[in-house]
Amino acid sequence: MAIIDSTEALRELAYTLSSVEAVVDLPALKQELANLQEQAAEPDLWNDQEHAQSVTSRLSYAQGEIRRLETLRGRVDDLPIMFELAAAEEDAEALADAERELAEVAAAIGELEVRTLLSGEYDQREALVTIRSEAGGVDAADWAEMLLRMYTRYCERHNWPIEVYDVSYAEEAGIKSATFAVKAPYAYGTMSVEQGTHRLVRISPFDNQGRRQTSFAAVEVLPVVAQTDHIEIPDDELRVDVYRSSGPGGQGVNTTDSAVRITHLPTNIVVSCQNERSQIQNRASAMAVLQAKLLERRRQEDRAKMDALKSDGGSWGNQMRSYVLHPYQMVKDLRTEVETGNTAAVLDGEIDGFVEAGIRWRRQQERA
């Protein structure tokens, strides 16, 4: 790339970053940071642990976003100088470094640009993710566990803390279901595009005849309920059962009746939590999951009322991605048509391309 060829790319990059900065409203974010720092310095902050965690989480997010934007602005401002020096000295190695930096900055700005599309009512929330095995027997249970690992690795790559609330292990292999929280701002808006049915085609490792097997697992993504949501659940609508935790765990987990299962009687929604040693802690976590499910149920009812007023319905169905490991290697999103042959990387958590395309696709659907 000669310097004359880079001029337009640099101009577009600077324009895109300016648009992102305008949407994010950097001055307002800095003011919010100052307010959060004042709250974090209050001596009685941790008297209310839930509020304190909310403040510190938002503080960390604001600091990271400001640092990220300011760093990108500096890199964008430095790029023209890198290309000018490379051209003036006719240095092929320096030109290659400038081109590589341009590509990296463009990718980072593209990721930020996608973030600006997350403007839904709950998009800024943390996420509750539930994975369930569906049709396919033991292969489906194994597939559900593979998806759990994929999302765990995805969150690790983004430095998003996760907390596993409950895992129900299948008898032969894999899991029947798992629920975990992703404790990062915008986790719900980002991961909600992963909701739906995931289909796997492969040679079954559990079939002694080596036949090809198709199996399915469902992914549900809910926003974490905030205090302002006011989901009130009368005690007489709940049945609470306690039992002994199962699966991998320490002695204290497996030998006391600390696991909690809560059934919401009017809707028959059942949630459970067994990750904590304390029955009280497990009950609190299970109630948080139940509230999220009831909030989502209310949202779906509201959406159904709105869809009833529309002629087209606006639904894009449940099956959203296909993972083929035999007779060829391909992962394809059925909504966006994005696909890749690097199945190993996808199953190791490299799903950013699918997630970003899903967010852009969703925004297009909303506009349509």
C-alpha positions as CSV (number, residue, x, y, z in Angstrom):
1,M,0.0,0.0,0.0
2,A,1.5,3.3,-1.0
3,I,0.9,6.4,1.0
4,I,-1.6,7.7,-1.6
5,D,-3.6,4.5,-1.2
6,S,-3.7,4.8,2.6
7,T,-5.1,8.4,2.6
8,E,-8.7,7.4,2.1
9,A,-8.6,4.5,4.5
10,L,-7.1,6.8,7.2
11,R,-9.8,9.4,6.6
12,E,-12.6,6.8,6.9
13,L,-11.0,5.4,10.1
14,A,-10.8,8.8,11.7
15,Y,-14.5,9.5,10.7
16,T,-15.7,6.2,12.1
17,L,-13.9,6.8,15.4
18,S,-15.4,10.3,15.7
19,S,-18.8,8.8,15.1
20,V,-18.2,6.2,17.8
21,E,-17.0,8.9,20.2
22,A,-20.1,11.0,19.5
23,V,-22.4,8.0,20.2
24,V,-20.6,7.0,23.4
25,D,-20.5,10.7,24.5
26,L,-17.0,10.8,25.9
27,P,-17.5,14.0,28.0
28,A,-20.6,12.5,29.6
29,L,-18.8,9.2,30.3
30,K,-15.9,11.1,32.0
31,Q,-18.5,12.9,34.2
32,E,-20.0,9.6,35.1
33,L,-16.6,8.3,36.0
34,A,-16.0,11.2,38.3
35,N,-19.4,10.6,40.0
36,L,-18.7,6.9,40.4
37,Q,-15.2,7.6,41.9
38,E,-16.9,9.8,44.5
39,Q,-19.4,7.0,45.3
40,A,-16.6,4.4,45.5
41,A,-14.7,6.5,48.0
42,E,-17.6,6.7,50.4
43,P,-16.7,4.9,53.6
44,D,-20.1,3.1,54.0
45,L,-20.2,1.9,50.4
46,W,-20.0,-1.8,51.3
47,N,-22.9,-1.6,53.7
48,D,-25.0,-2.4,50.7
49,Q,-23.0,-5.1,48.9
50,E,-25.3,-5.3,45.9
51,H,-25.1,-1.5,45.3
52,A,-21.3,-1.5,45.9
53,Q,-20.8,-4.2,43.3
54,S,-22.9,-2.3,40.9
55,V,-20.8,0.9,41.5
56,T,-17.5,-0.9,41.2
57,S,-18.5,-2.8,38.1
58,R,-19.7,0.3,36.3
59,L,-16.6,2.2,37.5
60,S,-14.3,-0.5,36.0
61,Y,-16.3,-0.4,32.8
62,A,-16.2,3.4,32.5
63,Q,-12.4,3.5,33.1
64,G,-11.9,0.8,30.5
65,E,-14.0,2.5,27.9
66,I,-12.3,5.9,28.4
67,R,-8.9,4.3,28.2
68,R,-9.9,2.3,25.2
69,L,-11.2,5.4,23.3
70,E,-8.3,7.6,24.2
71,T,-5.8,4.9,23.2
72,L,-7.5,4.4,19.9
73,R,-7.6,8.1,19.2
74,G,-3.8,8.3,19.8
75,R,-3.2,5.4,17.5
76,V,-5.4,6.9,14.7
77,D,-3.5,10.2,15.0
78,D,-0.2,8.4,14.8
79,L,-1.0,6.4,11.7
80,P,-0.5,9.2,9.1
81,I,2.9,9.9,10.5
82,M,3.8,6.2,10.2
83,F,2.8,6.1,6.6
84,E,4.6,9.4,5.8
85,L,7.9,8.2,7.4
86,A,7.7,4.9,5.6
87,A,7.1,6.6,2.2
88,A,9.8,9.3,2.8
89,E,12.4,6.7,3.6
90,E,11.1,4.1,1.1
91,D,11.3,1.6,3.9
92,A,9.3,-1.6,3.0
93,E,9.5,-3.0,6.6
94,A,8.2,0.3,8.1
95,L,5.4,0.3,5.5
96,A,4.4,-3.2,6.5
97,D,4.3,-2.2,10.1
98,A,2.1,0.8,9.3
99,E,-0.3,-1.5,7.3
100,R,-0.4,-4.0,10.1
101,E,-1.2,-1.2,12.6
102,L,-3.9,0.1,10.3
103,A,-5.6,-3.3,10.1
104,E,-5.4,-3.7,13.9
105,V,-6.8,-0.3,14.6
106,A,-9.6,-0.8,12.0
107,A,-10.6,-4.1,13.7
108,A,-10.6,-2.4,17.2
109,I,-12.7,0.5,16.0
110,G,-15.1,-1.9,14.2
111,E,-15.6,-3.8,17.5
112,L,-16.4,-0.5,19.2
113,E,-18.7,0.5,16.4
114,V,-20.7,-2.7,17.0
115,R,-21.0,-1.8,20.7
116,T,-22.8,1.5,19.7
117,L,-25.5,-0.6,18.2
118,L,-26.4,-2.0,21.6
119,S,-29.1,0.5,22.6
120,G,-31.9,-1.8,23.7
121,E,-33.7,-1.4,27.0
122,Y,-31.6,-4.1,28.7
123,D,-28.5,-4.2,26.5
124,Q,-26.2,-2.7,29.2
125,R,-27.1,-5.4,31.7
126,E,-25.0,-8.4,32.7
127,A,-26.3,-11.7,31.2
128,L,-27.7,-15.0,32.5
129,V,-27.0,-17.8,30.0
130,T,-28.6,-21.2,30.1
131,I,-27.6,-24.1,27.9
132,R,-29.8,-27.2,27.5
133,S,-29.3,-30.4,25.6
134,E,-32.2,-31.2,23.2
135,A,-32.7,-33.9,20.6
136,G,-29.8,-36.3,20.1
137,G,-29.4,-38.3,23.3
138,V,-25.9,-38.6,24.7
139,D,-24.5,-36.7,21.8
140,A,-26.8,-33.8,22.6
141,A,-25.6,-33.8,26.2
142,D,-22.0,-33.8,25.1
143,W,-22.8,-31.0,22.6
144,A,-24.3,-28.9,25.4
145,E,-21.1,-29.3,27.4
146,M,-19.0,-28.3,24.3
147,L,-21.1,-25.1,24.0
148,L,-20.6,-24.4,27.7
149,R,-16.8,-24.6,27.1
150,M,-17.1,-22.4,24.0
151,Y,-18.9,-19.6,25.8
152,T,-16.6,-19.9,28.8
153,R,-13.6,-19.5,26.5
154,Y,-15.3,-16.6,24.7
155,C,-15.8,-14.8,28.0
156,E,-12.2,-15.5,29.1
157,R,-10.9,-14.0,25.9
158,H,-12.8,-10.8,26.7
159,N,-11.8,-10.8,30.4
160,W,-15.5,-11.1,31.4
161,P,-16.0,-12.8,34.8
162,I,-18.5,-15.6,34.9
163,E,-20.2,-17.4,37.8
164,V,-21.7,-20.9,37.3
165,Y,-25.0,-21.2,39.2
166,D,-26.0,-24.7,38.3
167,V,-24.8,-27.7,36.2
168,S,-27.0,-30.8,35.7
169,Y,-24.8,-33.6,34.5
170,A,-26.0,-36.3,32.2
171,E,-25.6,-40.0,33.2
172,E,-23.3,-41.1,30.4
173,A,-21.5,-38.0,29.3
174,G,-22.0,-34.2,29.0
175,I,-24.6,-32.1,30.7
176,K,-28.4,-31.8,30.6
177,S,-28.2,-28.1,31.4
178,A,-26.1,-25.3,32.8
179,T,-26.8,-21.8,34.0
180,F,-24.1,-19.1,34.4
181,A,-23.9,-15.4,34.8
182,V,-21.6,-13.2,32.7
183,K,-20.7,-10.3,35.0
184,A,-19.8,-7.6,32.5
185,P,-21.6,-4.5,31.3
186,Y,-23.3,-5.0,27.9
187,A,-22.9,-8.8,28.3
188,Y,-26.6,-9.2,27.7
189,G,-26.8,-7.0,24.6
190,T,-23.7,-8.8,23.2
191,M,-24.6,-12.4,23.9
192,S,-28.3,-12.2,23.4
193,V,-27.7,-12.8,19.6
194,E,-26.5,-16.3,20.6
195,Q,-30.0,-17.3,21.8
196,G,-31.6,-20.1,19.8
197,T,-30.9,-23.7,18.8
198,H,-27.4,-24.8,17.9
199,R,-27.1,-27.8,15.6
200,L,-24.1,-30.1,15.5
201,V,-23.3,-32.7,12.8
202,R,-20.4,-35.1,13.4
203,I,-19.3,-38.7,13.7
204,S,-20.6,-39.7,17.1
205,P,-17.8,-40.7,19.5
206,F,-20.5,-42.7,21.4
207,D,-21.6,-44.8,18.4
208,N,-19.5,-48.0,18.1
209,Q,-20.4,-48.2,14.4
210,G,-19.0,-44.7,13.8
211,R,-22.2,-43.3,12.3
212,R,-22.9,-39.6,11.7
213,Q,-25.1,-38.0,14.3
214,T,-27.1,-34.8,14.4
215,S,-27.7,-33.3,17.8
216,F,-29.2,-30.1,19.1
217,A,-28.7,-27.8,22.1
218,A,-30.6,-24.7,23.1
219,V,-29.1,-21.4,24.3
220,E,-31.1,-19.0,26.4
221,V,-29.8,-15.5,27.2
222,L,-31.5,-13.3,29.8
223,P,-30.7,-9.9,31.3
224,V,-29.8,-9.8,34.9
225,V,-32.6,-8.3,36.9
226,A,-32.0,-4.9,38.5
227,Q,-33.6,-3.5,41.6
228,T,-35.6,-1.1,39.4
229,D,-37.4,-3.9,37.6
230,H,-39.7,-4.5,40.6
231,I,-40.3,-8.2,40.0
232,E,-42.3,-9.0,43.1
233,I,-43.0,-12.7,43.8
234,P,-45.3,-13.6,46.7
235,D,-44.0,-16.4,49.0
236,D,-47.2,-18.5,48.4
237,E,-46.3,-18.7,44.7
238,L,-43.0,-20.4,45.5
239,R,-42.1,-24.0,46.4
240,V,-38.5,-24.3,47.7
241,D,-36.8,-27.6,47.8
242,V,-33.3,-28.2,49.2
243,Y,-31.1,-31.2,48.3
244,R,-27.6,-32.4,48.2
245,S,-25.4,-31.1,45.4
246,S,-24.2,-33.5,42.8
247,G,-21.3,-33.6,40.3
248,P,-17.7,-32.3,40.9
249,G,-17.2,-30.4,44.1
250,G,-15.6,-30.2,47.4
251,Q,-16.5,-32.2,50.5
252,G,-18.6,-29.4,51.9
253,V,-20.6,-29.0,48.7
254,N,-21.4,-32.7,48.3
255,T,-22.2,-33.7,51.9
256,T,-24.7,-31.0,53.0
257,D,-28.2,-30.1,51.8
258,S,-27.1,-26.7,50.4
259,A,-28.5,-26.9,46.9
260,V,-31.8,-25.1,46.3
261,R,-34.5,-25.7,43.7
262,I,-37.3,-23.1,43.4
263,T,-40.5,-23.7,41.5
264,H,-42.7,-20.7,40.6
265,L,-46.2,-22.3,40.9
266,P,-48.2,-20.1,38.6
267,T,-45.8,-20.5,35.6
268,N,-44.2,-23.8,36.6
269,I,-40.8,-22.3,36.0
270,V,-38.1,-24.2,37.9
271,V,-34.6,-22.9,38.7
272,S,-31.8,-24.3,40.8
273,C,-28.5,-23.4,42.2
274,Q,-25.8,-25.5,43.8
275,N,-22.5,-23.6,43.3
276,E,-22.3,-22.1,46.8
277,R,-21.7,-23.9,50.2
278,S,-24.5,-21.9,51.9
279,Q,-28.2,-22.7,51.3
280,I,-28.9,-19.0,51.8
281,Q,-26.5,-18.0,49.1
282,N,-27.9,-20.6,46.7
283,R,-31.4,-19.4,47.4
284,A,-30.4,-15.8,46.6
285,S,-28.8,-16.8,43.3
286,A,-31.7,-19.0,42.4
287,M,-34.2,-16.2,43.1
288,A,-32.1,-13.9,40.8
289,V,-32.4,-16.4,38.0
290,L,-36.1,-16.8,38.6
291,Q,-36.6,-13.1,38.5
292,A,-34.7,-12.9,35.2
293,K,-36.9,-15.6,33.7
294,L,-40.1,-13.9,34.9
295,L,-38.8,-10.6,33.5
296,E,-38.2,-12.2,30.1
297,R,-41.6,-13.8,30.2
298,R,-43.2,-10.4,30.8
299,R,-41.1,-9.0,27.9
300,Q,-42.2,-11.8,25.6
301,E,-45.9,-11.2,26.5
302,D,-45.5,-7.5,25.7
303,R,-43.7,-8.3,22.5
304,A,-46.5,-10.8,21.5
305,K,-49.0,-8.0,22.0
306,M,-47.0,-5.7,19.8
307,D,-46.5,-8.4,17.1
308,A,-50.2,-9.1,17.0
309,L,-50.6,-5.5,15.8
310,K,-48.1,-6.1,12.9
311,S,-48.8,-8.0,9.7
312,D,-45.5,-9.8,9.4
313,G,-45.0,-11.1,12.9
314,G,-41.3,-10.4,12.8
315,S,-39.9,-13.7,14.1
316,W,-36.7,-15.2,12.8
317,G,-37.1,-18.6,14.3
318,N,-35.1,-20.6,16.8
319,Q,-32.4,-22.5,14.8
320,M,-29.6,-20.1,14.4
321,R,-26.3,-21.8,13.8
322,S,-25.0,-25.1,12.3
323,Y,-21.7,-26.7,13.2
324,V,-20.6,-29.4,10.8
325,L,-17.5,-31.5,11.7
326,H,-18.2,-34.3,9.2
327,P,-18.1,-34.9,6.2
328,Y,-16.5,-31.3,6.0
329,Q,-15.6,-28.6,8.4
330,M,-17.9,-25.6,8.6
331,V,-19.7,-23.3,11.0
332,K,-22.5,-21.3,9.4
333,D,-24.9,-18.8,10.9
334,L,-28.3,-19.3,9.4
335,R,-29.4,-15.7,9.9
336,T,-26.4,-13.7,8.8
337,E,-24.9,-16.3,6.4
338,V,-21.5,-15.7,8.1
339,E,-19.4,-18.9,7.9
340,T,-16.0,-20.3,8.6
341,G,-14.1,-23.6,8.1
342,N,-12.0,-23.1,11.2
343,T,-14.3,-25.1,13.5
344,A,-11.7,-25.7,16.1
345,A,-11.2,-22.0,16.7
346,V,-14.9,-21.4,17.0
347,L,-15.4,-24.2,19.5
348,D,-12.5,-22.7,21.4
349,G,-14.4,-19.4,21.8
350,E,-13.4,-17.4,18.8
351,I,-17.0,-16.4,17.9
352,D,-16.5,-12.6,17.7
353,G,-17.3,-12.5,13.9
354,F,-20.6,-14.4,14.4
355,V,-21.6,-12.2,17.4
356,E,-20.8,-8.9,15.7
357,A,-22.6,-10.0,12.5
358,G,-25.6,-11.0,14.6
359,I,-25.7,-7.6,16.3
360,R,-25.6,-5.8,13.0
361,W,-28.3,-8.2,11.6
362,R,-30.5,-7.6,14.5
363,R,-30.3,-3.8,14.1
364,Q,-31.2,-4.2,10.5
365,Q,-34.2,-6.3,11.4
366,E,-35.3,-3.7,14.0
367,R,-35.0,-0.9,11.4
368,A,-37.0,-2.9,8.9
